[in-house]
Amino acid sequence: MPEAWFEVLLRLGRTPGHRLRMTDLADAVSFSSGGFTRLADRMAKEGLIRRDPDPNDRRAALAVLTDQGAEALDRAMTTHVSHLRTHFSGLLSAEDRRHLGRTLRTLRDAHG
């Protein structure tokens, strides 16, 4: 799975309702709106996402995670987590992992 696709599926999978405005999702994955439209077209063609009208703004569209997209995300996450354990967290002691967790939470909380 291309890295950009994984990022889109991950963002949608972590969002309540599994849907985001196309422009917000483009910003979240650092794509221009035109570039993201082409990416979304390819992902929709593969059945991973779909576009729904935004009920709050008739000019906008929502990117919605499909069941097929959720299954693809689950498979990708299994591989991703395995690689993280092998090449990252598995190389750290339990104490180092706890310290890293605290540090990452501090950074997350500071940046919303």
Phi and psi restraints in degrees (value plus and minus 20) as a CYANA .aco file:
   2 PRO   PHI     -79.6   -39.6
   2 PRO   PSI     126.0   166.0
   3 GLU   PHI     -77.3   -37.3
   3 GLU   PSI     -61.1   -21.1
   4 ALA   PHI     -83.9   -43.9
   4 ALA   PSI     -57.2   -17.2
   5 TRP   PHI     -84.8   -44.8
   5 TRP   PSI     -64.2   -24.2
   6 PHE   PHI     -78.0   -38.0
   6 PHE   PSI     -64.4   -24.4
   7 GLU   PHI     -82.4   -42.4
   7 GLU   PSI     -62.5   -22.5
   8 VAL   PHI     -83.6   -43.6
   8 VAL   PSI     -68.5   -28.5
   9 LEU   PHI     -82.5   -42.5
   9 LEU   PSI     -59.8   -19.8
  10 LEU   PHI     -83.2   -43.2
  10 LEU   PSI     -66.0   -26.0
  11 ARG   PHI     -80.3   -40.3
  11 ARG   PSI     -65.2   -25.2
  12 LEU   PHI     -87.1   -47.1
  12 LEU   PSI     -60.3   -20.3
  13 GLY   PHI     -84.9   -44.9
  13 GLY   PSI     -48.6    -8.6
  14 ARG   PHI    -111.8   -71.8
  14 ARG   PSI     -23.6    16.4
  15 THR   PHI    -115.5   -75.5
  15 THR   PSI     111.4   151.4
  16 PRO   PHI     -73.7   -33.7
  16 PRO   PSI     112.1   152.1
  17 GLY   PHI      62.7   102.7
  17 GLY   PSI     -27.7    12.3
  18 HIS   PHI      33.9    73.9
  18 HIS   PSI      21.2    61.2
  19 ARG   PHI    -167.7  -127.7
  19 ARG   PSI     122.8   162.8
  20 LEU   PHI    -162.8  -122.8
  20 LEU   PSI     130.8   170.8
  21 ARG   PHI     -79.7   -39.7
  21 ARG   PSI     121.7   161.7
  22 MET   PHI     -76.4   -36.4
  22 MET   PSI     -62.7   -22.7
  23 THR   PHI     -86.2   -46.2
  23 THR   PSI     -58.3   -18.3
  24 ASP   PHI     -87.2   -47.2
  24 ASP   PSI     -59.8   -19.8
  25 LEU   PHI     -87.4   -47.4
  25 LEU   PSI     -60.4   -20.4
  26 ALA   PHI     -78.9   -38.9
  26 ALA   PSI     -65.2   -25.2
  27 ASP   PHI     -82.3   -42.3
  27 ASP   PSI     -62.0   -22.0
  28 ALA   PHI     -83.7   -43.7
  28 ALA   PSI     -51.7   -11.7
  29 VAL   PHI    -124.5   -84.5
  29 VAL   PSI      -7.4    32.6
  30 SER   PHI      38.8    78.8
  30 SER   PSI      28.0    68.0
  31 PHE   PHI    -135.9   -95.9
  31 PHE   PSI     130.3   170.3
  32 SER   PHI     -89.6   -49.6
  32 SER   PSI     141.5   181.5
  33 SER   PHI     -83.0   -43.0
  33 SER   PSI     -58.9   -18.9
  34 GLY   PHI     -86.7   -46.7
  34 GLY   PSI     -63.1   -23.1
  35 GLY   PHI     -84.3   -44.3
  35 GLY   PSI     -58.7   -18.7
  36 PHE   PHI     -90.7   -50.7
  36 PHE   PSI     -55.4   -15.4
  37 THR   PHI     -78.8   -38.8
  37 THR   PSI     -64.5   -24.5
  38 ARG   PHI     -84.0   -44.0
  38 ARG   PSI     -61.9   -21.9
  39 LEU   PHI     -82.6   -42.6
  39 LEU   PSI     -65.7   -25.7
  40 ALA   PHI     -83.4   -43.4
  40 ALA   PSI     -57.1   -17.1
  41 ASP   PHI     -79.0   -39.0
  41 ASP   PSI     -65.6   -25.6
  42 ARG   PHI     -85.5   -45.5
  42 ARG   PSI     -62.1   -22.1
  43 MET   PHI     -87.9   -47.9
  43 MET   PSI     -57.5   -17.5
  44 ALA   PHI     -86.6   -46.6
  44 ALA   PSI     -59.7   -19.7
  45 LYS   PHI     -80.6   -40.6
  45 LYS   PSI     -52.9   -12.9
  46 GLU   PHI    -104.0   -64.0
  46 GLU   PSI     -24.2    15.8
  47 GLY   PHI      62.5   102.5
  47 GLY   PSI      -5.6    34.4
  48 LEU   PHI    -104.2   -64.2
  48 LEU   PSI     -52.7   -12.7
  49 ILE   PHI    -156.0  -116.0
  49 ILE   PSI     146.5   186.5
  50 ARG   PHI    -158.5  -118.5
  50 ARG   PSI     142.1   182.1
  51 ARG   PHI    -125.2   -85.2
  51 ARG   PSI     109.6   149.6
  52 ASP   PHI    -139.6   -99.6
  52 ASP   PSI     130.0   170.0
  53 PRO   PHI     -85.3   -45.3
  53 PRO   PSI     124.0   164.0
  54 ASP   PHI     -99.8   -59.8
  54 ASP   PSI      95.7   135.7
  55 PRO   PHI     -85.3   -45.3
  55 PRO   PSI     -37.2     2.8
  56 ASN   PHI    -115.4   -75.4
  56 ASN   PSI     -29.4    10.6
  57 ASP   PHI    -175.0  -135.0
  57 ASP   PSI      83.5   123.5
  58 ARG   PHI     -86.3   -46.3
  58 ARG   PSI     -32.3     7.7
  59 ARG   PHI    -105.0   -65.0
  59 ARG   PSI     -34.3     5.7
  60 ALA   PHI    -127.8   -87.8
  60 ALA   PSI     143.0   183.0
  61 ALA   PHI    -147.9  -107.9
  61 ALA   PSI     133.9   173.9
  62 LEU   PHI    -126.3   -86.3
  62 LEU   PSI     118.7   158.7
  63 ALA   PHI    -110.6   -70.6
  63 ALA   PSI     108.7   148.7
  64 VAL   PHI    -143.8  -103.8
  64 VAL   PSI     111.8   151.8
  65 LEU   PHI     -91.9   -51.9
  65 LEU   PSI     106.6   146.6
  66 THR   PHI    -108.1   -68.1
  66 THR   PSI     149.1   189.1
  67 ASP   PHI     -78.8   -38.8
  67 ASP   PSI     -61.6   -21.6
  68 GLN   PHI     -83.8   -43.8
  68 GLN   PSI     -58.1   -18.1
  69 GLY   PHI     -85.4   -45.4
  69 GLY   PSI     -60.2   -20.2
  70 ALA   PHI     -84.4   -44.4
  70 ALA   PSI     -59.3   -19.3
  71 GLU   PHI     -85.8   -45.8
  71 GLU   PSI     -61.7   -21.7
  72 ALA   PHI     -83.5   -43.5
  72 ALA   PSI     -60.1   -20.1
  73 LEU   PHI     -83.4   -43.4
  73 LEU   PSI     -63.3   -23.3
  74 ASP   PHI     -79.0   -39.0
  74 ASP   PSI     -64.7   -24.7
  75 ARG   PHI     -83.8   -43.8
  75 ARG   PSI     -64.3   -24.3
  76 ALA   PHI     -85.3   -45.3
  76 ALA   PSI     -59.1   -19.1
  77 MET   PHI     -84.6   -44.6
  77 MET   PSI     -58.0   -18.0
  78 THR   PHI     -79.1   -39.1
  78 THR   PSI     -66.2   -26.2
  79 THR   PHI     -86.4   -46.4
  79 THR   PSI     -64.4   -24.4
  80 HIS   PHI     -81.1   -41.1
  80 HIS   PSI     -67.9   -27.9
  81 VAL   PHI     -83.9   -43.9
  81 VAL   PSI     -59.3   -19.3
  82 SER   PHI     -81.1   -41.1
  82 SER   PSI     -63.5   -23.5
  83 HIS   PHI     -85.6   -45.6
  83 HIS   PSI     -59.3   -19.3
  84 LEU   PHI     -82.3   -42.3
  84 LEU   PSI     -61.6   -21.6
  85 ARG   PHI     -85.7   -45.7
  85 ARG   PSI     -61.0   -21.0
  86 THR   PHI     -90.5   -50.5
  86 THR   PSI     -62.9   -22.9
  87 HIS   PHI    -126.4   -86.4
  87 HIS   PSI     -24.0    16.0
  88 PHE   PHI    -154.9  -114.9
  88 PHE   PSI    -100.5   -60.5
  89 SER   PHI     -86.7   -46.7
  89 SER   PSI     -49.7    -9.7
  90 GLY   PHI     -87.6   -47.6
  90 GLY   PSI     -36.2     3.8
  91 LEU   PHI    -109.1   -69.1
  91 LEU   PSI     -26.5    13.5
  92 LEU   PHI    -124.6   -84.6
  92 LEU   PSI     130.0   170.0
  93 SER   PHI     -92.7   -52.7
  93 SER   PSI     145.8   185.8
  94 ALA   PHI     -78.3   -38.3
  94 ALA   PSI     -61.1   -21.1
  95 GLU   PHI     -84.6   -44.6
  95 GLU   PSI     -62.5   -22.5
  96 ASP   PHI     -83.2   -43.2
  96 ASP   PSI     -58.7   -18.7
  97 ARG   PHI     -85.2   -45.2
  97 ARG   PSI     -61.7   -21.7
  98 ARG   PHI     -82.8   -42.8
  98 ARG   PSI     -64.2   -24.2
  99 HIS   PHI     -83.1   -43.1
  99 HIS   PSI     -64.0   -24.0
 100 LEU   PHI     -82.1   -42.1
 100 LEU   PSI     -62.4   -22.4
 101 GLY   PHI     -78.9   -38.9
 101 GLY   PSI     -65.1   -25.1
 102 ARG   PHI     -82.6   -42.6
 102 ARG   PSI     -63.6   -23.6
 103 THR   PHI     -82.5   -42.5
 103 THR   PSI     -64.7   -24.7
 104 LEU   PHI     -86.3   -46.3
 104 LEU   PSI     -58.7   -18.7
 105 ARG   PHI     -83.6   -43.6
 105 ARG   PSI     -60.0   -20.0
 106 THR   PHI     -80.8   -40.8
 106 THR   PSI     -66.1   -26.1
 107 LEU   PHI     -84.9   -44.9
 107 LEU   PSI     -63.1   -23.1
 108 ARG   PHI     -80.0   -40.0
 108 ARG   PSI     -68.2   -28.2
 109 ASP   PHI     -85.3   -45.3
 109 ASP   PSI     -53.4   -13.4
 110 ALA   PHI     -91.7   -51.7
 110 ALA   PSI     -43.9    -3.9
 111 HIS   PHI    -133.4   -93.4
 111 HIS   PSI      -7.4    32.6
